[in-house]
Amino acid sequence: MGNSSGKGEGDEEQEGEEEEEEEEKDGEEVKIVQQKKKKEEEVEEELPLGVDELLESGDPVLDLSYRKFKRLPARVCRLTHVEKLYVCGNSLRTLPESISHLQGLRILALDFNKLEDVPLAICQLANLSRLYLGSNRLMSLPPELKNLRSLRCLWLESNYFQWFPKELYELPNLRSLQIGDNRLKTLPPDLCHMETLRGLWLYGNRFQTFPKVLLSMEGLEILDLDRNKISEFPSLKRIRSLRLFSYDHNPVKEPPKVGEEVVVIGEGAAEFLEMREARKDRRRKEAALAGEEPIIHGILKNSSSKQAPNEDDFKEGNEKEAGSPILEYDAPELEYDEEEFEYETEEMTCEGECLEYEGEELEYDRAHLDYEYEEEMEREVEA
């Protein structure tokens, strides 16, 4: 009995020593974490000039673009009042998991960074309606993207997609998809399942034939296939909602057959539109002579073929000027939510009921983006 009792006491002493060692080890780990956190906070104190004021302003719009960040300041993830966050033109490779705390975020712009994967924390932002991921290093999308049930506008241009990401099928409210300047050669035959899609930008890919599945997408209103290698287009009259089709810099000499209200942009489009407008003028004159009130569906201005924008047109504070003619048409039946096409450099600019085409492709060649355009457009629509 004595031997047994002695052995038990020794075991207890050994266990006590082991617990003390574990506590010391845990204490050291906590100390290391605290030191690391302190070091990070010290680094964050060295923020670029003016950033502290932005973080403390309380403004729901936070623009940290072109600040040379290699990681997002942790303080940003504590600003739960922020609704629009622009972090373009930095060197971000990922985002902290705490970005998911910004549940009020509606717009997140991460263009021109070094993202190789979509940070999964983004997929927890349930109220996000617009996500800009252009000019990164993406090749695929995570399945978790389906959690963005409110997403209406997604920009993926200038990445490395070789296949159309079917994860997009799971986004029930996606209306605008910008996936130009990638490496797509085909589109999946079930793309027509994306019934909510209204604007699709496919310019600068590697299509050699027109993707026939697009003929089944009757809800498309804007379709851009600039700068591909398509030598022949079918009749596009089956796309009944189509209002603008751009096919510039493809090896074709004449536009495809389209509906009467479709603006086309490409080789031979100017002559086509002039002839169509002439026919409409004749019809209006004949109707006027007959005493009938003509119905004017569209007004076309500056119908000359578009020219490549000059790089100087996109310097800070400048708008696109005479370097790129503008096509305008009135289309009351086209009602774009101003939230969908608000990026100032986006190819299509919607102002009320007037849709203006400003250049052959999306251009970002400016040192800084002016995001005040959205508020200006909203004021114009209200006026």
N, C-alpha and C positions, 0 to 999 in steps of 0.2 A: 504493500500500500504506500509505504514511504517513497519507494522509487517512482511509483506512478505519479504521486503528488509532486515530486521534484521535477519530473519531466514536464508536467503541465505548466509549472511556473516558468520554466525555461522557454517553453513555446510562447507563453504570453509576453515575456520580455523580448523575444525575437520579433514577434508580431508588432509590438510597440515600436521597436527600432525601425522596422520596415515602414510603418505608418508615418513615423517622423521623417524618414527619407523621402517618402512620397510627397508629404506636405512641403518639404523643402524644395523638391523638384517642381511641384506645382507652383510654389511661390516664385521660383526662378523663371518659369514659363510666363507667369503673369507679369513679372517684372520686365521680361523681354518684350512682351506684347505692349506693355505700357510705354516702354522706351521707343518702340517702333512707331506707336501711335503719336507719341510726343514729337518724334522726328518728322513724321508726316505733317503734323500741325505746324511745326517750325517751317517746313518747306512751303506750306500753304500760305504762311504769312508773307512770303515773298511773291505775292501775286503781282501781275502786271499793273501798271499805273491805271487807276480808275476802276479796277475790278471790284475792290472793296466797296466803293460807293454803289456800284451796280447791285452787289449782293445785299446791301443794306437798304436799298431804295424801297422795297416792298412792291415794286412794279410786277404785275403778272406776266410781263414780257421781258425775258432775260436773253440778251444777245451777247454771247461770249465767243463770237466767230473771230478767227484769225488772231488768236492770242498766244499761239505757240504752245498750247497745253499738250502734254504727253499723257496726262490723265485728268479726269474731271475733278475739280476741287470738291472735297467731301462736303463742304459747307453748302454746295448747291443742292445736295440731296436732302437737306433739312428745310429747304424753302418750299414748304407745301402749298404756298399760295400761287406758285408759278404755273401758268397755263400754257405758255409758249416758250420753248427753250431752243435757242439756235446756237449750235456749237460747231459750225462749219469751219473748214480750213485750218484744223489743228492737226495733231499727230496722234490722235486717240487710237488705241488698238482694242480697247474694250471699255466698258462702263462699270462702275461699282454696283454691286447688287442692291445697294440702298437707293438706287435711282427709282426702284419700284415704290418707294414711299411717296413719290409725286403723283398721287392718284388723280389730281386735278388737271394733269397735263393733257392738252389736246393736240399740240403741235410739237414735234421733235425733229429738228433738222441736224443731220450728222454728215452732210455732204463733205467731200474732200478731206477724209481722214484715212486711217490705215486699218480699218476693220476687215478682218478676214472671216469673221463669223458675226452673226447678229447676236448681240448680248441677250441672253435669255431673260434678264431682268426687264428688258423692254416689253417682252410679251406679257408682263403682268400689269401693264398700264391700260386698264380696262376702258378708259375714256378717250384714248388716243384716236384722233380722227385723221391725222395726216402725219406720215412718216417719210422722211427724206434720207435716203441712204446712197445717193449717187456718188460716183467717183471714189469708191473704196476698193476692196479686193475680194468681194463676195463671189462665191461660186454656187452657193446653195442657201436655202432658208430652213430654219428649224421647224419641226412639226408644231412646236408651241406657239407659232405665229397665229394659229387658229383662235387663240384666246383674245385676239384684238377684234372683238365683234363690232366695234364702232368705227373701224378704219374705213375711210372713204377714199383716200388718196395715198398712193404709194409710188415713190420714185426709186428706181433701181438702175438708172442709166449709168453707163461707163463703169461696169463691173466685168465679171468674167463668166457669166452664165452661158453654158453651152446648151442647156436644155431648159425648156420652160418649167418653172417651179410650180408643181401641182399643189403645193401647200396653199397657193393663192385661192384654190377652189373653196377652201374652208372659210373664206372671208365673205360673209353674207351681204355686206354693204359696200363693197369696193366698187367705186365708180370710175376712178381715174388711175390707170396703170402706165407708168413711164418706164420702159425697159429697153430704151434705145442704146446704141453703142455697146452691145454685148456680142455674143458669138452664136446667136441662134441661127439654125439652118431650117428648122421645121417648127410647126406648132402642133400640139397634141390634138387628135380628132375630137376629143371631148371638151375642148376649150369652150364650146358653146354653152356649157353648163354655167359659165359665169354670166348669168342673165342680167345682173345689175350693172355690168361694165358699160360705160358710155364713152370714155376716151381711152384710146390705145395707141401708144407711141412705140413703134418698132423700127425706127430709122437706124441706119448704121449697123445693121446686122449682116447675115450672110445668106439671105434668102435668094435662091435662084429661080424659084417659081412662086407664084402667088399662092399663099396658104388657103386652100379651098374652105377650110373650116370657118374662115371669116365671113363667107357668104351666108352662113347660118346664124350669124350674130346680128339679128335685125335691130337690136337696140343700140348698136354703135352709132354715135353721132360724129366722132372725130377719129380718123384713122390716118396715121402717118407711117409711110413706108419709104421715106427718103433714103437715098444712099444704100440701096441694096443692088442686086444683080438680076432683077426681074425683067425679062424681055417682052413679056406679054401679060396683059391684064384682062380678066373676064369682065362681063358686064356687072356693074355693082348696083344695079337697080334693085336687086333683091335685098340689099341692106337698106330697108325702108326709112330708117331714122337718120341716115347719113346726111351730114350737113357740111363737112369739110373732109376732103381727101387730098393728101399730099404724096406725090410719087417722084419728086425731083431727083435727078442724078441716078436714074435707072436707065438701062439701054432701050428705051422706047421713044417713039417719035410723036405719038399722039395720045391724048387722054382716053381712058376707058369710058364706056357708056355709063352715065350716072343719072340720077333724078334731076329734075328741073331746078331744084333749090340747092344743089350741092355746089360749093365752091371747090374747084380743083386747082392744084398748084403743081407745075411740072413742065416738061418739054411740050410745047404746043398748046398749053392750057390757056395762055393769054388770048390767042386767036379764037380758040373754042368759046371762051367766055364772052368775047366781043361779039361773035356771031350769035350766040344765044341771047345776049342783051339786045342786039339789033332786032331779033325776032320778037322779043317781048315788047320793044318799042312799037313795032308795026302792029302788034296785037292791041296795044293800048290805044294807038291812034285810030285803028279800025273800030274799037269799042267806043271811043269818044265820038266818032262820026255817026255811029249808030245810036248815040244817045245813052249808052250804057256807062255806068261808072266802073272804070278799070280797077282791078284788084292787083295791087303791087305787092308781090311777095318778097322781093329782094332788091337791094340797090348795091351795085358793084362799083367800087372806086379803085383807081390806080391798078388796073388789071394787068400791067406788065409783069412778066415773069420775075420772080424774086431773085435777089442777088445775095451772095454770101456777105454776111455782116463784116464790117471792118472791126478789127480788134479794138480800135480806139473808141468804138461805139459803146463799149462795155466798161469803161473806166468808172471809178466811183463818182456817183452823183450825176452821171449822164444817162439820158434815155436814148433808145435807138432812134436814129434820125433818118436822113434821106438815103442812107446807104442801103436800106431795105424797104421796098414799097410795101404798103399795107393794103390788104384786102379786107373790105368791110361788107357785111350784109346784115340787114335787119331780119330777125327771125323771132317773132313773138312767141312761137311755139317752143323755142329753145329756152328753157328756164334753168340756168345753172346756179346752183347754190354758190354764193360768193366765197364760201369756205373752201370749195373744191379746187378752184383755180386761182390761188392768191399769190403764189410765189412770183415775185416781180420778174424774174428771168424766165418764167415759164413761157413756152411757145405760144399758148393761147391765152389771151387776156379777155376776161368777160367783164363788161361794164354795163350793167342793166340788161337791156335786150339786144345790145350790139356786140357782136363777136368780131374781134380784130386778130388777124394773123400777122405776127410780127417776126418775120425771119424764117429761115429754112430749118433751123434746128435750135436746140437749147444751147445757150452760151453762158458760161460762168467766168469768162476771162476778165474779171474785175477784182480789185484788191479787197473790196468789201461789198456785201449785199445790203441793200436798203430795204428793211422789212417793214417800213412804215407804209408801204404800198397798200397793204391789206386794209388798214384803217381808212386810208383815203378812198379806196374803192367802196367800202361800206357806206361812207358818207355820201358818195355820189349816187349810190343805189337808193339811199333813203331820200335824197333830194329829188 
